[in-house]
Amino acid sequence: MAVLDAPAEKPGRIKSFLKLVAIEHSVFALPFAYLSALTAMRVDGGRVRWLDLLLITVAMVGARTFAMAANRILDRRIDARNPRTANRELVTGAVSVRTAWTGAAVALVVFLAAAALLNPLCLVLAPLAVIPLVVYPYGKRFTNWPHAILAIAQAVGPVGAWLAVTGTLDGSWPAWLLGAAVGLWIGGFDLIYACQDADVDRQIGVHSVPARYGLRFALHASTVAHVVTFALFIWFGALVGFGWLWWIGLAFTALAFGYQHVVVSPTDLSKVNRAFFTANGFVGIALFLFALLDLTIRLHLHP
């Protein structure tokens, strides 16, 4: 008598939701929030405030989870028409729209609660931080440059982390430099990532730089964005007084930037995901680790 295979167990709603929002991608933004926060702590007395770091982590993950959930909900019909995204959880039914909205609402509440626990300024500015997170999914419907909206959304993290530590806008100029660098970094890569969908976007009426101006222009624009990103990292390091360890980290960053622009070309987009997950993950983690060593050894950051 043949033994029938047991049906595969479906993942739970929470697990499916976490997959929907790609929770593991928080690794890209968190290191720069930590870098900004620790630099502010060095300026503001030189001691690590662990509760602040915990609340910053909660706020960052909450904001990013809300943003991703809202993006997936608002884009689910567009995703269904694109073969690359047609297997996303809201399209296949693995996650219901109701579950996604519930998860987004919970994440938003978590973000606002963390902001309130940090300081009054963070709470007052938190709604402003939410605006680009909501506008971004709509950007591809009315502008050829939705990548710029994403850049603004990503720039908020380092600025918010600095304000979470200091509670004031005074002296926050380094955070704005770092925020601009991070925004251009992510926005520049989004130009590369969008090249995968250029043909489909033209067919279904989705706006993007690659769809409107072509792959070659998009890749050149990405290169310019990352050159400016690197210049801003240099400016930030010089402004806050980082030492040689920071500059070694920047050298590795330059190699990672160069790698992702070498492996992706208008005629070969097969390594876009490798550039995204490998190179960009490396940039955030490596630069943060070298900065942390520099802060600890040279700038006297104490636990």
FENCOR-V931910 format. One line per field, one symbol per residue. ss: DSSP state (H for helix, E for strand, L for the rest). A space follows every 50 residues. Layout:
ss: ???
This chain:
ss: LLLLLLLLLLLLHHHHHHHHLLHHHHHHHHHHHHHHHHHHHHHLLLELLH HHHHHHHHHHHHHHHHHHHHHHHHLHHHHHLLLLLLLLHHHHLLLLHHHH HHHHHHHHHHHHHHHHHHLHHHHHHHHHHHHHHHHHHHHHHHLLLHHHHH HHHHHHHHHHHHHHHHLLLLLLHHHHHHHHHHHHHHHHHHHHHHHHHHHH HHHHLLLLHHHHHLHHHHHHHHHHHHHHHHHHHHHHHHHHLLLHHHHHHH HHHHHHHHHHHHHLELLELLLHHHHHHHHHHHHHHHHHHHHHHHHHHLLL LEL
